[in-house]
């Protein structure tokens, strides 16, 4: 598997983009970024982050549930030091309460290390 980063030009100065993981693609807008992500990806991995990371993770989950992402796309979170424990608990609580219906084989894989997450996602 090849790791590709996709970043809008306006974020380059603030996000410190060093393509040491593979290679990156620069786009003009966040919308264009998400379109490329959903069309090119076999997996989505959320690293610990802020509002933007959370928004993108939820957008990917929603797009997969609505059938806007084709194929066997895997979704994972790098849960370093339990960073995503609260969010995963929320998903479980919302599903048990009937607010989330995770159809279509949607499952968010959570692992505490990159190596374990990579292996769990079968990449």
DOTI-715988 format. One record per residue (C-alpha): residue in one letter; x, y, z. Coordinates in Angstrom, 2 decimals. Layout:
N
code=a xx=X yy=Y zz=Z
...
//
This chain:
123
code=x xx=0.00 yy=0.00 zz=0.00
code=x xx=1.13 yy=3.53 zz=-0.72
code=x xx=0.49 yy=6.42 zz=1.64
code=x xx=-0.65 yy=9.58 zz=-0.11
code=x xx=-1.36 yy=12.87 zz=1.60
code=x xx=-3.78 yy=15.32 zz=0.00
code=x xx=-3.65 yy=18.90 zz=1.26
code=x xx=-5.13 yy=22.22 zz=0.12
code=x xx=-2.51 yy=24.82 zz=-0.77
code=x xx=-3.74 yy=27.25 zz=1.89
code=x xx=-2.90 yy=24.74 zz=4.67
code=x xx=0.69 yy=24.08 zz=3.60
code=x xx=2.22 yy=26.93 zz=5.62
code=x xx=0.49 yy=25.93 zz=8.87
code=x xx=0.42 yy=22.13 zz=8.65
code=x xx=4.15 yy=21.50 zz=8.17
code=x xx=3.81 yy=19.10 zz=5.25
code=x xx=6.89 yy=16.98 zz=4.90
code=x xx=6.12 yy=14.02 zz=2.63
code=x xx=8.36 yy=11.58 zz=4.51
code=x xx=5.61 yy=8.94 zz=4.53
code=x xx=5.11 yy=8.61 zz=0.76
code=x xx=4.05 yy=11.48 zz=-1.44
code=x xx=1.51 yy=14.25 zz=-1.37
code=x xx=-0.91 yy=15.99 zz=-3.70
code=x xx=-1.75 yy=19.67 zz=-3.41
code=x xx=-5.28 yy=20.82 zz=-4.26
code=x xx=-7.09 yy=24.16 zz=-4.16
code=x xx=-9.98 yy=23.49 zz=-1.75
code=x xx=-11.06 yy=21.23 zz=1.11
code=x xx=-13.94 yy=20.03 zz=-1.08
code=x xx=-11.53 yy=18.97 zz=-3.80
code=x xx=-9.42 yy=17.25 zz=-1.14
code=x xx=-12.35 yy=15.19 zz=0.11
code=x xx=-13.38 yy=14.24 zz=-3.43
code=x xx=-9.88 yy=12.93 zz=-4.16
code=x xx=-9.72 yy=11.14 zz=-0.81
code=x xx=-12.99 yy=9.31 zz=-1.33
code=x xx=-12.19 yy=8.31 zz=-4.91
code=x xx=-8.58 yy=7.21 zz=-4.42
code=x xx=-8.56 yy=5.57 zz=-1.00
code=x xx=-8.80 yy=2.00 zz=0.15
code=x xx=-8.52 yy=3.08 zz=3.77
code=x xx=-8.95 yy=6.19 zz=5.88
code=x xx=-6.86 yy=6.56 zz=9.00
code=x xx=-7.54 yy=9.37 zz=11.47
code=x xx=-4.58 yy=10.40 zz=13.58
code=x xx=-5.19 yy=12.28 zz=16.83
code=x xx=-6.33 yy=15.74 zz=15.81
code=x xx=-8.83 yy=18.52 zz=16.22
code=x xx=-12.08 yy=19.69 zz=14.69
code=x xx=-10.94 yy=19.20 zz=11.10
code=x xx=-9.86 yy=15.63 zz=11.72
code=x xx=-13.13 yy=14.82 zz=13.47
code=x xx=-15.17 yy=16.45 zz=10.69
code=x xx=-13.35 yy=14.46 zz=8.01
code=x xx=-13.64 yy=11.19 zz=9.91
code=x xx=-17.39 yy=11.66 zz=10.31
code=x xx=-17.74 yy=12.73 zz=6.66
code=x xx=-16.03 yy=9.52 zz=5.53
code=x xx=-18.20 yy=7.35 zz=7.80
code=x xx=-21.33 yy=9.13 zz=6.56
code=x xx=-20.33 yy=8.87 zz=2.89
code=x xx=-19.67 yy=5.15 zz=3.29
code=x xx=-23.01 yy=4.62 zz=5.02
code=x xx=-24.84 yy=6.50 zz=2.26
code=x xx=-23.10 yy=4.47 zz=-0.44
code=x xx=-21.09 yy=7.38 zz=-1.79
code=x xx=-17.84 yy=5.46 zz=-1.28
code=x xx=-17.65 yy=2.26 zz=-3.28
code=x xx=-15.90 yy=-0.94 zz=-2.41
code=x xx=-14.30 yy=-2.32 zz=0.68
code=x xx=-12.98 yy=0.91 zz=2.15
code=x xx=-11.59 yy=0.51 zz=5.66
code=x xx=-11.77 yy=3.17 zz=8.37
code=x xx=-9.40 yy=3.32 zz=11.32
code=x xx=-8.35 yy=5.60 zz=14.15
code=x xx=-4.89 yy=5.73 zz=15.65
code=x xx=-5.98 yy=5.66 zz=19.26
code=x xx=-2.73 yy=6.74 zz=20.93
code=x xx=-3.07 yy=6.88 zz=24.73
code=x xx=-6.84 yy=6.39 zz=24.37
code=x xx=-7.27 yy=9.63 zz=22.40
code=x xx=-10.40 yy=8.32 zz=20.62
code=x xx=-11.91 yy=6.36 zz=23.55
code=x xx=-14.58 yy=9.02 zz=24.17
code=x xx=-15.60 yy=9.16 zz=20.51
code=x xx=-15.76 yy=5.36 zz=20.23
code=x xx=-17.87 yy=5.24 zz=23.40
code=x xx=-20.18 yy=7.85 zz=21.87
code=x xx=-20.55 yy=5.73 zz=18.70
code=x xx=-21.48 yy=2.71 zz=20.81
code=x xx=-23.94 yy=4.67 zz=22.97
code=x xx=-25.59 yy=6.31 zz=19.94
code=x xx=-25.91 yy=2.92 zz=18.22
code=x xx=-27.42 yy=1.30 zz=21.34
code=x xx=-29.89 yy=4.21 zz=21.62
code=x xx=-30.94 yy=3.71 zz=18.00
code=x xx=-29.48 yy=6.95 zz=16.64
code=x xx=-26.72 yy=5.28 zz=14.63
code=x xx=-27.40 yy=2.43 zz=12.32
code=x xx=-24.03 yy=1.25 zz=11.14
code=x xx=-25.17 yy=-0.58 zz=8.04
code=x xx=-23.13 yy=-1.64 zz=5.07
code=x xx=-20.34 yy=-3.22 zz=7.07
code=x xx=-19.15 yy=0.04 zz=8.58
code=x xx=-16.69 yy=-0.62 zz=11.33
code=x xx=-14.17 yy=1.80 zz=12.78
code=x xx=-10.98 yy=-0.05 zz=13.66
code=x xx=-9.12 yy=1.34 zz=16.67
code=x xx=-5.54 yy=0.50 zz=17.60
code=x xx=-2.98 yy=2.22 zz=19.84
code=x xx=-0.03 yy=1.97 zz=17.44
code=x xx=0.43 yy=2.59 zz=13.73
code=x xx=1.81 yy=-0.91 zz=13.22
code=x xx=-1.19 yy=-2.59 zz=14.85
code=x xx=-3.66 yy=-0.34 zz=13.02
code=x xx=-1.99 yy=-1.06 zz=9.67
code=x xx=-2.16 yy=-4.80 zz=10.40
code=x xx=-5.79 yy=-4.67 zz=11.65
code=x xx=-6.85 yy=-2.83 zz=8.50
code=x xx=-5.07 yy=-5.53 zz=6.47
code=x xx=-3.04 yy=-2.99 zz=4.52
//
